[in-house]
C-alpha cells in the first residue's frame, strides 16, 4: 500500500466492509489543481469506483480528504488525480494491493 492507510469506519448503514482506505497525510498535503480524484483499475484500464461520501458511493471527488473507499472493493487499485474521462493520463497519487489471506 503506497500513499494510503486503513481505518475502521464507524456508524452508517453500509453493507460494505467497515474497513476503508484513505490517503495519507503526506499525499493529502500535496498540491492538486484542476482535476478530480477517482479509483482506477490498471488491469481493465478504466475508472472502477466507487469513492464513498459517508455511505453514498460517488465516481469522483475534488478534495484529497474525500478519498475514502471500501477495502472489499479492491484488488490492485490506484487512486488517480486528473480527468476521469482520460484516466491513463491522470496522475497516480496512491496504490493499494489486496490483503494477504492467512
C-alpha positions in Angstrom: 0.0 0.0 0.0 1.6 3.3 -1.1 0.1 6.6 -0.1 -2.9 5.1 1.8 -3.8 4.0 5.2 -6.6 1.8 6.5 -9.1 2.8 9.2 -12.2 1.3 10.7 -15.3 3.2 9.7 -17.8 3.8 12.5 -21.5 4.4 12.1 -23.5 4.4 9.0 -25.6 1.6 7.4 -23.2 0.5 4.7 -23.4 -3.1 3.7 -19.7 -2.9 2.7 -16.8 -3.8 4.9 -16.2 -1.4 7.8 -12.5 -1.3 6.8 -11.8 1.6 4.5 -8.8 3.2 2.8 -7.9 6.9 2.8 -4.9 8.9 1.6 -2.0 9.5 4.0 -1.4 13.0 5.3 1.7 13.3 3.1 -0.3 12.6 0.0 -3.2 14.9 1.1 -0.8 17.8 1.7 0.5 17.8 -2.0 -0.8 20.4 -4.4 -3.8 19.5 -6.6 -5.5 21.8 -9.1 -8.0 21.3 -11.9 -8.8 17.6 -11.7 -10.7 15.0 -9.7 -9.7 12.0 -7.6 -11.0 8.6 -8.7 -10.4 4.9 -8.3 -8.6 3.3 -11.3 -8.1 -0.3 -12.2 -5.0 -0.5 -14.3 -5.8 -4.1 -15.4 -9.0 -3.0 -17.1 -7.7 0.5 -17.9 -10.9 2.1 -16.6 -12.3 4.1 -13.7 -13.5 1.4 -11.3 -15.0 3.4 -8.4 -16.6 4.0 -6.0 -15.4 6.5 -3.5 -17.6 7.0 -0.5 -19.1 10.2 0.9 -20.3 8.6 4.1 -22.3 5.6 2.8 -23.1 7.2 -0.6 -20.9 5.9 -3.5 -19.7 8.5 -5.9 -17.5 8.3 -9.0 -15.1 11.2 -8.3 -14.3 13.7 -5.5 -12.5 17.0 -5.7 -10.6 17.2 -2.4 -8.0 14.6 -1.2 -9.7 14.4 2.2 -12.7 13.0 0.5 -10.9 9.9 -0.9 -12.3 7.0 1.0 -13.2 3.6 -0.4 -14.0 0.1 0.9 -11.3 -2.5 1.3 -13.8 -5.0 -0.1 -13.9 -3.2 -3.4 -10.3 -3.5 -4.3 -7.7 -5.8 -5.9 -4.6 -3.9 -7.0 -6.1 -0.4 -7.3 -4.8 3.0 -7.9 -6.1 6.4 -6.9 -5.5 8.9 -9.7 -6.0 12.6 -10.0 -6.9 14.3 -13.2 -9.7 13.9 -15.8 -11.6 10.6 -15.3 -12.5 10.7 -19.0 -8.8 10.2 -19.8 -7.7 8.1 -16.8 -4.4 6.8 -18.4 -3.2 10.4 -18.5 -4.1 11.2 -14.9 -1.5 11.5 -12.1 -1.0 8.4 -9.9 -1.3 9.5 -6.2 -1.6 6.2 -4.3 -2.0 2.5 -4.8 -3.3 -0.5 -2.9 -2.8 -4.3 -3.1 -5.2 -6.9 -1.7 -4.6 -8.0 1.8 -2.8 -11.4 2.1 -5.0 -14.3 3.1 -3.8 -16.2 6.2 
